[in-house]
Amino acid sequence: MRIFYIIMISCLVFSCMGLNRKLLSNEKLDSIDIQNHKRTYIVHYPKKWDGSAIPLLVALHGRFGSGSTMIKQTKLDLLADAKGFIVVFPDGYKRSWADGRGNTPADESQINDIVFIESMVKRLIAEGSVNPKQVFLVGHSNGGFMAQRLAAEKPDLWKGVVSVAAQISVFTLKRKLALKSNPVSVGIIAGTDDPLVPYSGGYVRDGGEILSVEDSIQRWKEWNVCSTSVEKKTQIFKEDLTDIHIDFYRYESCAENTKVGLIQLNGLGHSWPGETPMIPFIDQGKTTKVLDGSKLVWDFMESL
């Protein structure tokens, strides 16, 4: 009987997370064989698309997620319809990404997610639906660390990269220093009270040492040869009779017209801004409904 209840609870959780989501008429499920594994991804085309080459956003889910849960979590499909870009939601290996920190199933199985994601993007470009000069990347949590790794190792693939609830890991730092790759525009959206990925750096619960958010921004400033001039603004949002202060930092004067940005979510935690936490049995810190994380991400991309 206990096993029955565990199965029922698991089914309910994964159903709520969106794993059973049905494809829409303007979506397709595709796959690529990498390392003898069938790697799948959902492509969402904007509803009013005329078939011309348009921008692409790759959206990487967090640990325990999937492409389907990322759609439900972020509602980037709705934003893509409104703004007119393609968004692709790939599935990680056993709901994880090989971001280099070592402890995810993908890392432990030595999965090459760099090849998978690059191959997926190049296939979409070859189909003629994507403008190769307007390819963007965003990731949340484990997907955010993967986005940082891709920014460091494949900067020429992206016009802009944003990590949500993730910053530079020590692994990615070492890779970047060894590769000495080109500049790329990078943004970080981070909650100062994130209980899973410490804003001040250190060690993450699922393994691996990371830099602080401030140190990560400083590294990207150095790599992109940015000036010290910074544009700063603060927005205050009202929620449940309390104020939420969001600080925006933008370094505009960088090499090759790149930019570096930080959106500091004061007092907030690990969740994608505006979402209902997808994994209710893990404490992710304070959440908010008044922010739209997807809009924050695309506002940065549109500014590039």
C-alpha positions as CSV (number, residue, x, y, z in Angstrom):
1,M,0.0,0.0,0.0
2,R,2.9,2.4,0.8
3,I,4.4,1.8,-2.6
4,F,1.0,2.6,-4.2
5,Y,0.8,5.9,-2.4
6,I,4.4,6.8,-3.4
7,I,3.5,6.1,-7.0
8,M,0.3,8.2,-6.8
9,I,2.1,11.1,-5.2
10,S,4.9,11.0,-7.8
11,C,2.4,10.9,-10.6
12,L,0.5,13.9,-9.2
13,V,3.8,15.9,-8.7
14,F,5.0,15.2,-12.2
15,S,1.6,15.9,-13.7
16,C,1.6,19.3,-11.9
17,M,5.1,20.0,-13.2
18,G,3.8,19.7,-16.7
19,L,5.4,16.5,-17.8
20,N,2.2,15.4,-19.5
21,R,1.7,18.6,-21.5
22,K,0.2,18.1,-25.0
23,L,1.9,19.7,-28.0
24,L,0.1,22.7,-29.6
25,S,-0.5,22.9,-33.4
26,N,2.4,25.4,-33.7
27,E,4.9,23.1,-31.9
28,K,6.9,20.0,-32.7
29,L,8.8,17.4,-30.8
30,D,12.2,16.6,-32.4
31,S,15.3,14.7,-31.5
32,I,19.0,14.2,-32.1
33,D,21.0,11.1,-31.4
34,I,24.1,12.0,-29.3
35,Q,26.4,9.4,-27.7
36,N,23.8,6.7,-28.5
37,H,21.1,8.7,-26.6
38,K,18.0,10.1,-28.2
39,R,17.9,13.7,-27.1
40,T,14.6,15.4,-27.4
41,Y,13.4,19.0,-27.6
42,I,10.2,20.9,-28.1
43,V,10.2,23.7,-30.7
44,H,7.5,26.4,-30.3
45,Y,6.9,28.7,-33.3
46,P,5.1,32.0,-32.8
47,K,1.4,31.8,-33.8
48,K,1.7,34.5,-36.5
49,W,5.0,33.4,-37.9
50,D,5.3,33.9,-41.7
51,G,8.1,31.4,-42.2
52,S,11.0,33.9,-42.4
53,A,14.2,33.6,-40.4
54,I,13.5,35.1,-36.9
55,P,15.2,35.1,-33.5
56,L,15.6,31.9,-31.5
57,L,15.7,31.5,-27.7
58,V,17.0,28.3,-26.2
59,A,15.5,27.7,-22.7
60,L,17.2,25.2,-20.4
61,H,15.2,23.8,-17.4
62,G,16.5,23.3,-13.9
63,R,17.3,20.0,-12.1
64,F,14.3,17.6,-12.1
65,G,12.7,19.5,-14.9
66,S,12.0,19.0,-18.6
67,G,11.3,20.9,-21.7
68,S,7.6,20.7,-20.8
69,T,8.0,21.9,-17.3
70,M,10.0,24.8,-18.5
71,I,7.1,25.9,-20.7
72,K,4.7,25.7,-17.8
73,Q,7.2,27.4,-15.4
74,T,8.2,30.3,-17.6
75,K,5.3,30.8,-20.1
76,L,8.0,31.7,-22.6
77,D,5.7,30.2,-25.3
78,L,3.2,33.0,-24.8
79,L,5.9,35.6,-24.8
80,A,7.3,34.1,-28.1
81,D,3.8,34.5,-29.6
82,A,3.6,38.1,-28.5
83,K,7.2,39.1,-29.5
84,G,7.6,36.9,-32.6
85,F,10.5,34.6,-31.8
86,I,11.0,30.9,-31.8
87,V,11.7,29.2,-28.4
88,V,13.1,25.7,-28.0
89,F,12.8,23.7,-24.8
90,P,15.3,20.8,-24.8
91,D,15.1,17.9,-22.3
92,G,18.1,17.3,-20.1
93,Y,19.6,13.8,-19.6
94,K,17.6,12.2,-16.7
95,R,16.2,15.7,-16.0
96,S,19.7,17.3,-15.6
97,W,22.5,19.0,-17.5
98,A,26.2,18.4,-17.6
99,D,27.2,21.8,-16.5
100,G,30.5,20.6,-15.2
101,R,30.0,20.8,-11.5
102,G,30.1,17.0,-11.4
103,N,27.1,15.7,-9.4
104,T,24.2,15.7,-11.8
105,P,23.2,12.5,-13.6
106,A,24.3,14.1,-16.9
107,D,27.8,14.9,-15.5
108,E,28.2,11.5,-13.9
109,S,27.4,9.8,-17.2
110,Q,29.7,12.2,-19.1
111,I,27.0,13.4,-21.3
112,N,28.1,16.0,-23.9
113,D,25.4,18.6,-23.6
114,I,27.6,21.2,-25.4
115,V,27.4,19.0,-28.6
116,F,23.7,18.4,-28.1
117,I,22.7,22.0,-27.7
118,E,25.0,23.3,-30.4
119,S,23.7,20.6,-32.8
120,M,20.1,21.5,-32.1
121,V,20.7,25.2,-32.7
122,K,22.6,24.5,-36.0
123,R,19.8,22.2,-37.2
124,L,17.2,24.9,-36.6
125,I,19.4,27.5,-38.4
126,A,19.9,25.0,-41.3
127,E,16.1,24.7,-41.6
128,G,16.0,28.4,-42.5
129,S,13.6,29.3,-39.6
130,V,16.3,31.0,-37.4
131,N,18.4,34.1,-38.0
132,P,21.9,32.9,-37.0
133,K,22.8,36.4,-35.7
134,Q,19.9,36.4,-33.3
135,V,20.3,33.3,-31.2
136,F,19.8,33.6,-27.5
137,L,20.1,31.4,-24.4
138,V,18.5,31.3,-21.0
139,G,18.7,28.7,-18.2
140,H,17.4,28.3,-14.7
141,S,19.3,26.8,-11.8
142,N,21.1,23.7,-13.2
143,G,20.2,25.0,-16.7
144,G,21.6,28.4,-15.7
145,F,24.9,26.9,-14.8
146,M,24.8,25.1,-18.2
147,A,24.1,28.4,-19.8
148,Q,27.2,29.9,-18.2
149,R,29.2,27.0,-19.5
150,L,27.9,27.5,-23.0
151,A,28.6,31.2,-22.8
152,A,32.2,30.4,-21.9
153,E,32.8,27.6,-24.3
154,K,30.6,28.6,-27.3
155,P,30.3,32.4,-27.2
156,D,30.1,32.8,-31.0
157,L,26.9,30.8,-31.0
158,W,25.0,33.4,-28.9
159,K,24.0,37.0,-29.2
160,G,23.1,36.9,-25.5
161,V,23.0,34.6,-22.5
162,V,21.0,34.9,-19.3
163,S,21.3,32.7,-16.2
164,V,18.5,32.7,-13.6
165,A,19.4,31.5,-10.1
166,A,22.8,30.5,-11.3
167,Q,26.2,32.1,-11.8
168,I,29.7,31.0,-12.8
169,S,31.0,27.7,-11.3
170,V,34.6,27.1,-10.6
171,F,34.6,24.5,-13.4
172,T,33.3,27.1,-15.9
173,L,35.8,29.6,-14.6
174,K,38.7,27.2,-15.3
175,R,37.3,26.4,-18.7
176,K,37.0,30.0,-19.7
177,L,40.5,30.9,-18.5
178,A,41.9,27.9,-20.5
179,L,39.9,28.7,-23.7
180,K,40.3,32.5,-23.7
181,S,37.2,32.7,-25.9
182,N,35.5,35.7,-27.4
183,P,33.2,38.2,-25.6
184,V,29.5,37.5,-25.4
185,S,26.7,39.5,-23.8
186,V,25.7,37.9,-20.4
187,G,23.1,38.7,-17.8
188,I,22.4,37.2,-14.4
189,I,19.1,37.3,-12.5
190,A,19.6,36.2,-8.9
191,G,17.8,36.3,-5.6
192,T,19.9,37.5,-2.7
193,D,18.2,35.0,-0.3
194,D,18.5,32.0,-2.5
195,P,18.8,28.9,-0.1
196,L,20.0,26.6,-2.9
197,V,22.5,28.6,-4.9
198,P,24.2,31.0,-2.5
199,Y,24.3,34.6,-3.8
200,S,27.7,35.0,-2.0
201,G,29.1,31.9,-3.6
202,G,30.5,28.7,-2.0
203,Y,29.1,25.3,-2.5
204,V,25.7,24.3,-4.0
205,R,23.6,21.5,-2.4
206,D,23.8,19.4,-5.6
207,G,27.6,19.7,-5.7
208,G,30.3,22.0,-7.0
209,E,31.9,25.2,-5.9
210,I,30.6,28.5,-7.4
211,L,31.6,32.1,-7.5
212,S,29.5,34.8,-5.9
213,V,27.1,36.7,-8.2
214,E,29.2,39.9,-7.8
215,D,32.4,38.0,-8.6
216,S,30.7,36.4,-11.6
217,I,29.6,39.8,-13.0
218,Q,33.2,41.2,-12.4
219,R,34.6,38.2,-14.4
220,W,32.3,38.9,-17.3
221,K,33.2,42.6,-17.2
222,E,36.9,41.7,-17.4
223,W,36.4,39.1,-20.2
224,N,34.2,41.5,-22.2
225,V,36.6,44.4,-21.5
226,C,33.9,46.6,-20.1
227,S,34.4,50.1,-18.8
228,T,33.7,50.8,-15.2
229,S,30.7,53.0,-16.2
230,V,27.5,51.4,-15.0
231,E,23.8,52.2,-15.4
232,K,21.9,51.5,-12.3
233,K,18.2,51.8,-11.4
234,T,15.9,50.4,-8.8
235,Q,12.3,49.4,-9.2
236,I,9.9,48.9,-6.2
237,F,7.0,46.4,-6.6
238,K,4.2,46.1,-4.1
239,E,3.1,42.6,-3.0
240,D,1.1,41.7,0.1
241,L,1.6,45.1,1.6
242,T,5.4,44.8,1.4
243,D,7.9,46.3,-1.0
244,I,10.1,44.2,-3.3
245,H,13.2,46.1,-4.4
246,I,14.8,45.1,-7.6
247,D,18.2,46.5,-8.6
248,F,19.3,46.7,-12.2
249,Y,22.9,47.1,-13.2
250,R,24.0,47.4,-16.8
251,Y,27.5,47.7,-18.2
252,E,27.0,49.0,-21.8
253,S,30.5,49.9,-22.9
254,C,32.1,46.5,-23.6
255,A,34.2,44.9,-26.4
256,E,32.4,44.0,-29.7
257,N,29.2,45.8,-28.6
258,T,28.6,43.3,-25.8
259,K,26.9,44.0,-22.5
260,V,26.9,42.7,-19.0
261,G,23.9,42.9,-16.8
262,L,22.7,42.0,-13.3
263,I,19.1,42.0,-12.0
264,Q,19.4,41.7,-8.2
265,L,16.2,40.3,-6.6
266,N,16.5,41.6,-3.1
267,G,15.1,39.2,-0.5
268,L,13.9,36.7,-3.1
269,G,14.9,33.0,-3.5
270,H,15.6,30.4,-6.1
271,S,12.3,30.3,-8.1
272,W,11.9,31.7,-11.6
273,P,10.3,35.2,-10.9
274,G,6.6,35.0,-11.2
275,E,6.2,31.2,-11.1
276,T,4.6,28.8,-8.7
277,P,7.5,26.6,-7.5
278,M,7.5,23.5,-9.6
279,I,9.1,21.2,-6.9
280,P,7.0,21.8,-3.8
281,F,9.0,19.5,-1.6
282,I,12.2,21.7,-1.8
283,D,12.5,25.0,0.0
284,Q,13.4,27.6,-2.6
285,G,13.0,30.7,-0.5
286,K,10.7,33.6,-0.9
287,T,8.7,33.7,-4.2
288,T,6.9,36.5,-5.9
289,K,3.9,36.9,-8.3
290,V,4.4,40.5,-9.2
291,L,7.5,40.0,-11.3
292,D,7.6,38.4,-14.8
293,G,11.0,36.6,-15.1
294,S,10.5,35.9,-18.8
295,K,9.9,39.5,-19.6
296,L,13.1,40.4,-17.6
297,V,15.0,37.9,-19.7
298,W,13.6,39.1,-23.1
299,D,14.0,42.8,-22.2
300,F,17.8,42.1,-21.8
301,M,17.9,40.2,-25.1
302,E,16.1,42.9,-27.0
303,S,18.5,45.5,-25.7
304,L,21.5,43.8,-27.4
